[in-house]
Amino acid sequence: MAFTVLTLKPFSDACEENKQPILAIIKDYFSEPGHVLEIGSGTGQHAVFFAEQLAHLSWHCSDVLHYHDGINAWLAEYDQQNIHGPYELDVSQTHWPINQVDGVFSANTTHIMSWENVEQLFAGVGKILKKSGFFCLYGPFNFQGQYTSDSNAQFDRFLKQRDPKSGLRDFNDLQVLAEKAGMTLVNDHEMPVNNRILVWQK
């Protein structure tokens, strides 16, 4: 007798709470039909929601292999054809699994990466993003070496206790990486709960 192992869908309260505010911003940058790569799809919640709400897009989700079962559990219940992946993507890979996209979205990734990985993230995005394409990066950030809230300072301490290589990144440092990768800052959107969406254009 054959048995099918079912993977329960992972669920993130934060993803559920921030999906609408994020959509309200990124819909203006991803307004034309095209291919968008999501780096660090995590639970898969964002991928399904944004693909459903932005049906004119082909949404490509990706993450390290550890998260693929959870992402696939969400994708299994999505009945449209505009989601692709999940691709196995570690930003340190020499060759990324997708060569060219019209846009890139990533949420809550740079503060859980090492700085070396953050450098590799921006370099990789710069290589695959088409000219005039947008890179939308959501998360908490520091500005001029300062925390924007007490809660962000506490969060940063938690991250560094868990992994000394991680932590909130400073906007100025990210801006240097973006410019090196051929991208120009076009907007900095203030978001709920002391988060932001930084938007660069190739």
N, C-alpha and C positions, 0 to 999 in steps of 0.2 A: 504494500500500500504506500502510495506517494503522499508526502506531506508538504504543504506550502508554508514557508516561514514568512509571516507578515511582520513588516517593520512598522511600529507605531510612528505616527508623524510627530517629530519634535515640535515644540512650541515655545516661542519666546514672547514674553509679555512686552518687552521693549519693541520688538518688531511690530507687534499688533498696535501699539500706541503711536509709533512714529510713522507708520506707512502712509497715512493720509497727508500729514504735513510735508513729508518728502515728496509725495506725488505732486502736490500743489506747486512745488518748485521745479522738479525735473521735467515735467510735461512740457514746459516752455523750451527746454534745451533739446529734448528728444521729440520734437513736434512733427518731424518729417519721417516718412517710411525709411527704414534702414536697420542695421544690425548693431545692437548694444551688448557689450560684454559686461556682466556683473562679476566683479572679482571679490571672492569671499562670500558666497551665497549662503553659507551657514545653515540655518534650518530649512531654507527653501521658501519660506513664507513670502519674502519680498519678491522673489522671482515670479511666483504665481500671481500675486496681486498686481504687480506692475505690468506683467504680460497681459493680464485680463483687462486692465484699465487703459493700456496703451496698445491696443490690438493692431495698430499699424506697424508695430515694431516686431522684429525677430529678436527675442531676448535670449541671450546665451549665458547660462549660469555656470559657475566654476568654483572650485574649492579644492583643498587637499582631499585625498581619498577618504579620510576618516569621516567626512561629512556626507558622502555621496548616498549612503543608504537613506538617511533622513530626507535629503533633497528629493531623491527618487520617490519616496513615499508621498510627498506633496505633489510631485509631477504626475503620479499615477492617477490622481483624482482630477487633473486638469484636462478638459476635453477639447481644447483648441490646439492648433498646430504651430503656434508662434513661439514656443519655448524649445530651446536646443540645449543639449548637455544632460547632466553636468559633465563638464570637462575637468580632468585632473590638472590642476594648476597650482604649482608652487612658484612664487614670483622669482625664485632663484634659478629656475630652469633656464637653460640657454635658449631653448626653442619653446615658445608658448604654443598651445594647441590651436590657436586661431591667429591668422596672419594679419587681418585687416578688419577694422570695424569703424562704424560711423560715430559711435559714442561709447564711453566707459562709465560705469557707476560702481562705487564701492562704499560700503557703510561699516563703520566701526572696525576698521582693519589696522590702520597705521599705529594705533596705540597698543596693539597686541603683538606687533612685529618687532624684531630687532631693527636698529637703525640701518643696518646693512640691507635688510629686506625692504625697508621703506625706499632706500635708494634704488633697489632693483625694481620695485613696483613702478616708480616714476619713469625709470629708463624704459621699462617694458611698455608702459602705456604710450610713451612718446614714439615708440617704434611702430605700434599697431594702429594707432589712431590716425584716421584720414585727415587730411588738411581741412581745417574749419570745424572739425569734430570737437565735441565737448567731453571733458572729464569732470564728473560730479563726485566729490568726495565728502561724505557725511561723517560727522563724529564730533567729539570734544577736542578743542585745540587751545594751546596757549598763545598769547600774543606778547611779543617783546619780553619773553621770559616770565610772564606773569600769568597766574591762573585767573580765569574769568569768574570763578565762584569757589566757595568753600567746598562744595560737593565735588567739584572737579579736582581740587587739591587732595581730598580724601581718596577719591577714585585712583588718582595717580599713585598715591602711597600704597594702596592695595595692589595695583598692577605690579609695582616694582618689588614688593615683598614676594609676590608669586613668581615673578620672572624679572630679574634685574635688568635684562636687555629691553624690556618693554617700557611703556609709559607714554603720557600725552606728548604730542609733538608740537613744536613751535611753528606758527604760521610762517615766519620769516625763513626758517630752514626749509620748509616745504616749497616755498616760493623759489628758492635757489634751485632746488631739484627740478621744479617744473620748467623754469626758464632754460636750464641745461638740456631738458628733454624737448625743447622747442614749443613750449606751451606758455600762453599769456593769461594772467588772471583777468577774468571778466566780471566776476561777482563774488561776494561774500554774504551769504544769507544767514541771518540770525534765526535759529530754530528753537523750539521748546526745550526745556530741561537743560539749558546751557550747552546745547549742541549748535553746530553750524553746517552749512553746505558751502564748500569752496568750489568754485567753478573755473576751470581753465579751458582755454581753446587752443587747438593746435594751429 
